[in-house]
Amino acid sequence: MKSSKTLLLQFLFLSLTHLTVFSLSTSQPSSHHGLENILHKFSQWRDNQLSSQDNYPNTNTVIACIICFIAATVSTACGVGGGSLFLPILTIVAGLSLKTATAYSSFMVTAGALCYIIDALFFMEKSPINYEIVLLSQPCMLLGVSIGVLCNIMFPEWLITALFALLLAITTTKTVQSGCKIWRDETEKERVKVQVEEGESGAEVPLLVDEREGKENGAQNMVPWKDLVVLVLIWMCFFVLHILLGNKSGKGVIDIKPCGITYWLITLSQIPVAIGFTSYILYTKKKEHERADHARGTDKTCVIKSKLESLPMHVFPVAAILTGALSGLFGIGGGLLLNPVFLQIGVPPQTAAATSSLMVLFSASMSMVQYILLGVRRINEAVMYAVVCFVASVVGLMTIQRVIEKSGRVSFVVFLVSSVMALSTVIITLFGVIDVWRQITNGEYMGFKLLC
């Protein structure tokens, strides 16, 4: 006799899977036998796709490139990476295994983020990247990813799927609310501007970004090499630690027994590294803020303090470690979670997209180099997908910037982020439910696992 929990999961799977794989069946399923029929045909279709991986390139590869182009056009412009969209495309359409698709996705996300950063540094009139946020967040985010990966090993898949669906649903709702608020502020700004131009009101136009922030943005076009050097140093430290650890099987540049003494010493060494970098950055930035406050006190023209500056600096490391832990737990890039977190903190939309893209570039490139050193299969195909995403990102960024300049509304970026998040919620939840169903029908263990 099946438990009510099992029956509930089966009912949920039936309603979701029926919409996803209906085309694989010649008749509509109306019973448990019909459902097993669909699963059987789906498994056969999936096996045929995996067996055709050696026939590269093929029609599926071309179709996957086209769909990835469309996905990268939107996701890169929003600063959300796009890994949650690339994985289903590569596994379902291109017929790649999940392991291969994950490696290819790191190449694609790196290419898209690199395109955004190049555009922000050298082609935008005012670079929207906030390097202070990146410096304060990056060490703790990389530490959080490692914590999340350990939790991913222990947590059952049904719990990860449920938590991910719940988190994305909440963050999507919050992001939509932020977009609506920004839209109303933009509408009010435009209304007052029209009144001023028509002489109906003597009030000054309320700015969405304060005057001081606007002045500093002009200086942001100069690349802060000191900050970039610190970021690269952080990247190198964590990269060396990850290379020493290797993959789940202990495969790395040196032979380390998984869960051995050396393994745990290297793993735990990430904590003092993250704390050390974050403490140094907090100290130096605090001194810079004190000097800026002193200058603001003597310069009567600098009397406005931005909403972003008024936030305690420790907010960003805390938010980063939580975001990194969730990213590692769910096995996705940080962009999908970083962008909404920044928006909720109060970071302007374009700054949030550019800043999260720079952080995604560091994390995704670390994964990409690891895959290269550990011997990813058919690296030429991975590079091909990366080139497709880079070109798509160029198209997406040009389109988004033109729309923003023409409409004068940055809320458009927030609504695009919400759309990508909503689509990712549906896709990842569907495939998570499919995996859970397979575990149920195969009688697999669905409880918590030991770390070692």
C-alpha positions as CSV (number, residue, x, y, z in Angstrom):
1,M,0.0,0.0,0.0
2,K,1.6,3.3,-1.1
3,S,1.9,6.1,1.4
4,S,0.0,9.4,0.9
5,K,3.3,11.2,0.3
6,T,4.1,8.8,-2.5
7,L,0.7,9.3,-4.1
8,L,1.0,13.0,-3.8
9,L,4.4,13.1,-5.5
10,Q,3.0,10.8,-8.3
11,F,0.0,13.1,-8.8
12,L,2.3,16.2,-9.0
13,F,4.6,14.4,-11.5
14,L,1.6,13.3,-13.6
15,S,0.3,16.9,-14.0
16,L,3.7,18.4,-14.8
17,T,5.2,15.6,-17.0
18,H,2.1,15.3,-19.1
19,L,2.6,18.8,-20.4
20,T,6.4,18.3,-21.0
21,V,6.6,14.9,-22.8
22,F,3.1,14.6,-24.3
23,S,4.6,14.6,-27.8
24,L,6.5,11.4,-27.1
25,S,3.3,9.5,-26.8
26,T,0.8,8.7,-29.6
27,S,-2.2,8.5,-27.2
28,Q,-3.1,10.5,-24.1
29,P,-2.4,8.6,-20.9
30,S,-5.3,8.2,-18.6
31,S,-3.9,5.7,-16.1
32,H,-0.8,4.6,-14.3
33,H,0.1,2.3,-17.2
34,G,-0.1,5.2,-19.6
35,L,2.2,7.2,-17.4
36,E,4.7,4.4,-17.4
37,N,4.4,4.3,-21.2
38,I,5.4,8.0,-21.4
39,L,8.3,7.4,-19.0
40,H,9.5,4.4,-21.1
41,K,9.3,6.4,-24.3
42,F,11.0,9.4,-22.7
43,S,13.8,7.1,-21.5
44,Q,14.2,5.5,-24.9
45,W,14.3,9.0,-26.6
46,R,16.9,10.1,-24.0
47,D,19.0,7.0,-24.6
48,N,19.0,7.6,-28.3
49,Q,20.1,11.2,-27.8
50,L,23.0,10.2,-25.6
51,S,24.1,7.5,-28.0
52,S,24.2,10.2,-30.8
53,Q,26.7,12.4,-29.0
54,D,29.6,10.9,-31.0
55,N,27.9,12.1,-34.3
56,Y,29.0,15.7,-33.9
57,P,28.0,18.0,-35.4
58,N,24.4,17.1,-36.1
59,T,21.0,18.7,-36.5
60,N,20.5,18.7,-32.7
61,T,23.7,20.7,-32.3
62,V,22.5,23.4,-34.8
63,I,19.1,23.7,-33.1
64,A,20.7,23.9,-29.7
65,C,23.0,26.7,-30.9
66,I,20.0,28.7,-32.1
67,I,18.1,28.3,-28.9
68,C,21.2,29.0,-26.8
69,F,21.7,32.2,-28.9
70,I,18.2,33.4,-28.0
71,A,18.7,32.5,-24.3
72,A,22.1,34.2,-24.1
73,T,20.7,37.3,-25.7
74,V,18.3,37.8,-22.8
75,S,20.2,36.3,-19.8
76,T,23.5,38.2,-20.3
77,A,21.8,41.5,-20.8
78,C,20.0,40.9,-17.4
79,G,23.3,39.9,-15.7
80,V,21.9,36.5,-14.6
81,G,24.5,34.3,-16.3
82,G,22.0,31.9,-18.0
83,G,23.3,28.6,-16.7
84,S,19.8,27.5,-15.6
85,L,18.6,28.0,-19.2
86,F,21.7,26.5,-20.9
87,L,21.6,23.2,-19.0
88,P,18.1,22.1,-20.1
89,I,18.9,23.1,-23.7
90,L,22.2,21.2,-23.8
91,T,20.7,18.1,-22.2
92,I,17.3,17.9,-24.0
93,V,18.0,19.4,-27.4
94,A,21.7,18.7,-27.9
95,G,21.5,15.4,-26.2
96,L,24.5,15.8,-24.0
97,S,24.9,14.1,-20.6
98,L,24.4,16.3,-17.5
99,K,28.1,16.1,-16.7
100,T,29.1,17.3,-20.2
101,A,26.4,19.9,-20.3
102,T,27.6,21.4,-16.9
103,A,31.1,21.7,-18.3
104,Y,29.9,23.4,-21.5
105,S,27.6,25.7,-19.5
106,S,30.6,27.1,-17.6
107,F,32.2,28.0,-20.9
108,M,29.0,29.7,-22.1
109,V,28.4,31.7,-18.9
110,T,32.0,32.8,-18.9
111,A,31.7,34.1,-22.5
112,G,28.5,36.0,-21.8
113,A,29.8,37.6,-18.6
114,L,33.1,38.5,-20.3
115,C,31.1,40.3,-23.1
116,Y,29.2,42.3,-20.5
117,I,32.3,43.3,-18.7
118,I,34.2,44.3,-21.8
119,D,31.2,46.4,-22.8
120,A,30.9,48.0,-19.4
121,L,34.6,48.9,-19.2
122,F,35.3,50.2,-22.7
123,F,32.1,51.0,-24.5
124,M,29.6,52.3,-22.0
125,E,29.6,56.1,-21.5
126,K,29.4,55.5,-17.7
127,S,30.5,52.1,-16.3
128,P,27.7,50.8,-14.0
129,I,30.0,48.3,-12.2
130,N,30.3,48.9,-8.5
131,Y,33.8,47.4,-7.7
132,E,33.3,48.0,-3.9
133,I,30.4,45.6,-3.9
134,V,32.4,43.0,-5.8
135,L,35.4,43.3,-3.5
136,L,33.2,43.0,-0.4
137,S,31.2,40.1,-1.8
138,Q,33.5,37.9,-3.8
139,P,35.5,36.1,-1.1
140,C,32.4,35.2,1.0
141,M,30.5,34.1,-2.1
142,L,33.3,31.7,-3.1
143,L,33.3,30.3,0.4
144,G,29.5,30.1,0.4
145,V,29.6,28.0,-2.8
146,S,31.9,25.5,-1.1
147,I,29.5,25.3,1.8
148,G,26.6,24.8,-0.5
149,V,28.3,22.0,-2.5
150,L,28.8,20.1,0.8
151,C,25.1,20.6,1.6
152,N,24.2,19.4,-1.9
153,I,26.0,16.1,-1.2
154,M,24.1,15.5,2.0
155,F,20.6,16.8,1.1
156,P,18.1,14.5,-0.7
157,E,17.1,15.6,-4.2
158,W,13.5,16.1,-3.4
159,L,14.4,18.6,-0.7
160,I,16.8,20.5,-3.0
161,T,14.1,20.7,-5.7
162,A,11.4,21.9,-3.3
163,L,13.7,24.5,-1.7
164,F,14.9,25.8,-5.1
165,A,11.3,26.1,-6.4
166,L,10.2,27.9,-3.3
167,L,13.2,30.3,-3.3
168,L,12.9,31.1,-7.0
169,A,9.1,31.7,-6.6
170,I,9.7,34.1,-3.7
171,T,12.6,36.0,-5.3
172,T,10.7,36.2,-8.6
173,T,7.8,37.8,-6.8
174,K,10.1,40.2,-4.9
175,T,11.9,41.2,-8.2
176,V,8.6,41.9,-9.9
177,Q,7.6,44.1,-7.0
178,S,10.9,45.9,-7.2
179,G,10.4,46.4,-10.9
180,C,6.9,47.9,-10.4
181,K,8.3,50.3,-7.8
182,I,11.0,51.4,-10.1
183,W,8.5,51.8,-12.9
184,R,6.3,54.0,-10.7
185,D,9.3,56.1,-9.7
186,E,10.3,56.6,-13.3
187,T,6.7,57.5,-14.2
188,E,6.6,60.1,-11.4
189,K,10.0,61.5,-12.4
190,E,8.8,61.9,-16.0
191,R,5.6,63.5,-14.9
192,V,7.4,66.1,-12.7
193,K,9.9,66.7,-15.5
194,V,7.1,67.6,-17.9
195,Q,5.5,69.9,-15.3
196,V,8.8,71.7,-14.9
197,E,9.3,72.1,-18.6
198,E,5.7,73.5,-19.0
199,G,6.3,75.9,-16.1
200,E,3.5,74.3,-14.0
201,S,5.8,73.6,-11.0
202,G,9.0,75.1,-9.7
203,A,9.9,71.9,-8.0
204,E,13.2,70.2,-8.8
205,V,13.1,66.9,-10.6
206,P,13.6,64.0,-8.1
207,L,16.5,61.9,-9.2
208,L,16.5,58.1,-9.1
209,V,20.3,58.3,-8.5
210,D,21.8,61.0,-6.4
211,E,24.0,63.7,-7.8
212,R,27.1,62.5,-6.1
213,E,26.6,59.0,-7.5
214,G,26.2,60.5,-10.9
215,K,29.5,62.5,-10.5
216,E,31.3,59.4,-9.4
217,N,30.0,57.4,-12.3
218,G,32.0,59.6,-14.6
219,A,35.2,58.6,-12.8
220,Q,34.2,54.9,-13.0
221,N,35.2,54.8,-16.6
222,M,38.8,54.7,-15.4
223,V,39.6,51.0,-14.7
224,P,40.4,50.6,-10.9
225,W,43.4,48.4,-11.5
226,K,44.1,48.1,-7.7
227,D,40.7,46.6,-7.1
228,L,41.1,44.3,-10.1
229,V,44.4,43.0,-8.9
230,V,42.9,42.2,-5.5
231,L,40.0,40.4,-7.2
232,V,42.4,38.3,-9.4
233,L,44.4,37.5,-6.2
234,I,41.2,36.2,-4.5
235,W,40.4,34.2,-7.7
236,M,43.9,32.6,-7.7
237,C,43.8,31.7,-4.0
238,F,40.4,29.9,-4.3
239,F,41.4,28.4,-7.6
240,V,44.5,26.8,-6.2
241,L,42.5,25.3,-3.3
242,H,39.9,23.9,-5.7
243,I,42.5,22.4,-8.0
244,L,44.1,20.7,-5.0
245,L,40.8,19.3,-3.9
246,G,39.9,18.1,-7.4
247,N,36.4,16.7,-8.2
248,K,34.1,14.4,-6.2
249,S,36.3,11.4,-6.9
250,G,39.4,13.1,-5.7
251,K,40.8,13.7,-9.2
252,G,43.0,16.8,-9.2
253,V,46.6,17.9,-9.7
254,I,47.6,15.8,-6.8
255,D,46.1,12.6,-5.4
256,I,44.0,13.4,-2.3
257,K,41.9,10.9,-0.5
258,P,38.3,12.2,-0.4
259,C,37.3,13.1,3.2
260,G,40.9,12.4,4.4
261,I,42.9,14.7,6.7
262,T,44.5,16.6,3.8
263,Y,41.1,17.0,2.1
264,W,39.6,18.6,5.2
265,L,42.6,20.8,5.9
266,I,42.4,22.2,2.3
267,T,38.6,22.6,2.5
268,L,38.6,24.4,5.9
269,S,41.5,26.6,4.8
270,Q,38.9,28.5,2.6
271,I,37.4,30.0,5.8
272,P,40.5,31.9,7.0
273,V,41.3,32.9,3.3
274,A,37.8,34.4,2.9
275,I,37.8,36.1,6.4
276,G,41.3,37.5,5.8
277,F,40.4,39.1,2.4
278,T,37.1,40.4,3.6
279,S,38.6,41.9,6.7
280,Y,41.3,43.6,4.7
281,I,38.8,45.0,2.2
282,L,36.4,46.1,5.0
283,Y,39.3,48.0,6.7
284,T,40.6,49.7,3.5
285,K,37.1,50.7,2.4
286,K,36.2,52.0,5.8
287,K,39.2,54.3,5.7
288,E,38.2,55.4,2.2
289,H,34.7,56.2,3.4
290,E,36.1,58.2,6.3
291,R,38.2,60.3,4.0
292,A,35.2,60.8,1.7
293,D,33.0,61.9,4.6
294,H,35.7,64.4,5.7
295,A,35.9,65.8,2.2
296,R,32.1,66.0,2.0
297,G,32.2,67.9,5.3
298,T,34.5,70.6,3.8
299,D,33.0,70.7,0.3
300,K,29.6,72.3,0.4
301,T,28.8,70.9,-3.0
302,C,29.0,67.3,-1.8
303,V,26.1,67.1,0.7
304,I,24.2,64.1,-0.7
305,K,24.9,60.7,0.6
306,S,23.6,57.9,-1.6
307,K,21.3,55.2,-0.4
308,L,23.9,52.6,-1.3
309,E,26.6,54.3,0.8
310,S,24.3,54.5,3.8
311,L,24.1,50.7,4.0
312,P,26.5,49.0,6.5
313,M,29.4,47.4,4.6
314,H,29.0,44.0,6.3
315,V,25.6,43.6,4.5
316,F,27.3,42.6,1.3
317,P,29.6,39.8,2.7
318,V,26.6,38.4,4.6
319,A,24.4,38.5,1.5
320,A,27.2,37.0,-0.6
321,I,27.9,34.0,1.7
322,L,24.1,33.2,1.8
323,T,23.8,33.6,-2.0
324,G,26.9,31.5,-2.6
325,A,25.7,28.7,-0.3
326,L,22.4,28.6,-2.1
327,S,24.1,28.6,-5.5
328,G,26.3,25.7,-4.5
329,L,23.3,23.8,-3.0
330,F,21.2,24.2,-6.1
331,G,24.1,23.7,-8.6
332,I,23.6,26.9,-10.5
333,G,25.6,30.1,-11.2
334,G,25.3,32.9,-8.7
335,G,23.9,35.4,-11.2
336,L,20.3,34.1,-11.0
337,L,20.3,34.8,-7.2
338,L,22.8,37.7,-7.0
339,N,20.8,40.1,-9.2
340,P,17.6,39.9,-7.2
341,V,19.5,40.1,-3.9
342,F,21.2,43.3,-5.1
343,L,17.9,44.8,-6.2
344,Q,16.3,44.1,-2.8
345,I,19.3,45.7,-1.0
346,G,18.7,48.8,-3.1
347,V,21.3,48.6,-5.9
348,P,20.1,50.3,-9.1
349,P,19.1,47.8,-11.8
350,Q,21.9,48.5,-14.3
351,T,24.5,48.5,-11.5
352,A,23.1,45.2,-10.2
353,A,23.3,43.6,-13.6
354,A,26.9,44.8,-14.3
355,T,28.2,44.0,-10.8
356,S,26.7,40.5,-10.7
357,S,28.1,39.9,-14.2
358,L,31.6,40.6,-12.9
359,M,31.1,38.3,-10.0
360,V,29.7,35.6,-12.3
361,L,32.8,36.0,-14.6
362,F,35.2,35.2,-11.7
363,S,33.2,32.2,-10.5
364,A,32.3,30.7,-13.9
365,S,35.8,31.2,-15.2
366,M,37.1,29.3,-12.2
367,S,34.9,26.3,-13.1
368,M,35.8,26.6,-16.8
369,V,39.6,26.4,-16.1
370,Q,39.1,23.5,-13.7
371,Y,37.2,21.6,-16.4
372,I,40.0,22.3,-18.9
373,L,42.7,21.1,-16.5
374,L,40.7,18.0,-15.6
375,G,40.2,17.1,-19.3
376,V,36.7,18.1,-20.6
377,R,35.6,16.1,-23.6
378,R,35.4,17.8,-27.0
379,I,36.7,21.2,-25.9
380,N,36.2,22.5,-29.5
381,E,32.4,22.0,-29.2
382,A,32.4,23.8,-25.8
383,V,34.3,26.7,-27.4
384,M,31.8,26.8,-30.3
385,Y,28.9,27.2,-27.8
386,A,30.9,29.9,-26.0
387,V,31.4,31.8,-29.2
388,V,27.7,31.6,-29.9
389,C,26.9,33.0,-26.5
390,F,29.5,35.8,-26.8
391,V,27.9,37.0,-30.1
392,A,24.4,36.6,-28.7
393,S,25.5,38.7,-25.7
394,V,26.7,41.5,-27.9
395,V,23.4,41.5,-29.7
396,G,21.4,41.4,-26.4
397,L,23.4,44.2,-24.8
398,M,23.1,46.5,-27.8
399,T,19.4,45.9,-28.0
400,I,18.8,46.4,-24.2
401,Q,20.9,49.6,-24.1
402,R,19.0,51.0,-27.1
403,V,15.6,50.2,-25.5
404,I,16.7,51.9,-22.2
405,E,18.0,55.0,-24.0
406,K,14.9,55.3,-26.1
407,S,12.4,54.7,-23.3
408,G,14.4,56.2,-20.4
409,R,13.3,53.3,-18.2
410,V,15.8,50.9,-16.4
411,S,12.8,49.0,-15.0
412,F,12.8,47.1,-18.3
413,V,15.9,45.3,-17.1
414,V,14.2,44.3,-13.8
415,F,11.2,42.8,-15.7
416,L,13.6,40.9,-18.0
417,V,15.3,39.4,-14.9
418,S,11.9,38.4,-13.5
419,S,11.0,36.7,-16.8
420,V,14.3,34.7,-16.9
421,M,13.8,33.7,-13.2
422,A,10.2,32.6,-13.8
423,L,11.2,30.5,-16.8
424,S,14.1,29.0,-14.9
425,T,11.7,28.1,-12.0
426,V,9.4,26.2,-14.3
427,I,12.2,24.4,-16.2
428,I,14.3,23.4,-13.2
429,T,11.2,22.3,-11.2
430,L,9.9,20.1,-14.0
431,F,13.2,18.3,-14.4
432,G,13.6,18.0,-10.6
433,V,10.2,16.4,-10.4
434,I,11.1,14.0,-13.2
435,D,14.3,12.9,-11.3
436,V,12.3,12.5,-8.0
437,W,9.7,10.3,-9.8
438,R,12.5,8.1,-11.2
439,Q,13.8,7.7,-7.6
440,I,10.4,6.8,-6.3
441,T,9.7,4.2,-9.0
442,N,13.1,2.7,-8.8
443,G,12.8,2.4,-5.0
444,E,16.0,4.5,-4.4
445,Y,16.9,5.9,-1.0
446,M,15.5,9.4,-0.6
447,G,16.8,10.5,2.8
448,F,19.8,12.5,3.9
449,K,23.2,11.2,3.0
450,L,26.5,11.1,4.8
451,L,29.1,13.6,3.7
452,C,31.8,10.9,3.5
